[in-house]
Amino acid sequence: MGKKKSAPPETGMDRLKKIKLWQWGAIVIFSSLFSSVMMQFMTPEAASSAARRGQEVGRFVACLLGIFVGSAMIIIHLVRSKKK
């Protein structure tokens, strides 16, 4: 009697590849919003108002970038699914 070949064990990368693109987009959006809120609580006190403003602008730009990338992932998912 022949031996049955068992499937190779599922790796973490295999699990990550199964996640749909819209889910990745949602993860990126929520994580950027969450990190922006957490950075507000953890920032050291700035020496001047210009330094404080610079920190706020940096947080805002990082948050916008995350929202933009996450939204692009969701849009790409929707465009790809309509083509099929």
Rosetta blueprint (number, residue, H / E / L):
1 M L
2 G L
3 K L
4 K L
5 K L
6 S L
7 A L
8 P L
9 P L
10 E L
11 T L
12 G H
13 M H
14 D H
15 R H
16 L H
17 K H
18 K L
19 I L
20 K L
21 L H
22 W H
23 Q H
24 W H
25 G H
26 A H
27 I H
28 V H
29 I H
30 F H
31 S H
32 S H
33 L H
34 F H
35 S H
36 S H
37 V H
38 M H
39 M H
40 Q H
41 F H
42 M H
43 T L
44 P L
45 E L
46 A L
47 A L
48 S L
49 S H
50 A H
51 A H
52 R H
53 R H
54 G H
55 Q H
56 E H
57 V H
58 G H
59 R H
60 F H
61 V H
62 A H
63 C H
64 L H
65 L H
66 G H
67 I H
68 F H
69 V H
70 G H
71 S H
72 A H
73 M H
74 I H
75 I H
76 I H
77 H H
78 L H
79 V H
80 R H
81 S H
82 K H
83 K H
84 K L
